[in-house]
């Protein structure tokens, strides 16, 4: 059990920079706070049944010219619309 917990913590530490970079991209794109960008990622994760890390990777991939995966597009658009409706 302890080894499993250590492995999970290592994975979290490895993935955190990717998630933080994706938050930064959303903050720059949508002129929002870090908390708002986090909320967008969480919202998209919950509504698309996709791991938050995978969404973060997809956001970063768009910086390399890759398209946002089609299943995520409407969820990200909706989350962005909600963010700007406030």
N, C-alpha and C positions, 0 to 999 in steps of 0.2 A: 504494500500500500504506500509506503513512504517513497519507494522508487518511482511509482506511478505519479505521485504528487510532484516529485522533483522533475520528472519528464514534462509534466504539464506546465510547470513554472518556467522551464527552459523554453518551451514552445511559445509561451506568452511573451517572454522577453525577446525572442527572435521576431515575433510578429508585431510587436508594439510600434517599432519605427515605421513600418509600412502603413499602419493605421494612422499614426500621427502625421505622416506625409500626406495621406489622402485627406485628412482633416484640413491641413494647410491649403491644399488645392481647392477644396470647397470654400474655405474662408476667402481665398483670393478671388475665386470665380463669382461668388455670390455676396461678397462683402458682408460676411456674417461672423459671429463670434465663434470661438473654439467650441463652446457648449452647443451652439446651434449646429455646427458642422457635425459634432458627435451625435446629436439628435437625429440628423438626417441619415447618417450611416446606420444607426440603430433602427430607425424607422424602416429603411429600405431592407435591412436584414430581416426584420420581423415580418414584413409584408410579402417579401419574395421568398421566404424560407431559404435564405442563403447566408452562409457564415459571413460575419462582419469582415473578417480578413479577406475573403474572396471579393467582397465588394470593394474594399480598399485597393486591392490589387487591380481590379478592373478600372477604378478611377485613375490610378497611376498609369495604367496602360494607355489610356486616352492621351496622355502627354506624349507618348511615343507614336501617336497617330493611329493606334488601334481603336476600332469602334467599341462602344459600350455594348456588352452582350445584350441581345434583343430582350431576353426575359427581364433584365434589370431596368431597361429604358423607361417604361411607364412608371415604375416605382420611384425611380430617381426624380423624374419630372414632377410627379405628384408631391414628393417630399419637398422639392424646391419651391413649388407653387405654395404649399402650406407655409413654408418659411417666409416667403415674401408677402403673404396675406396678413401677417401680423404687423 
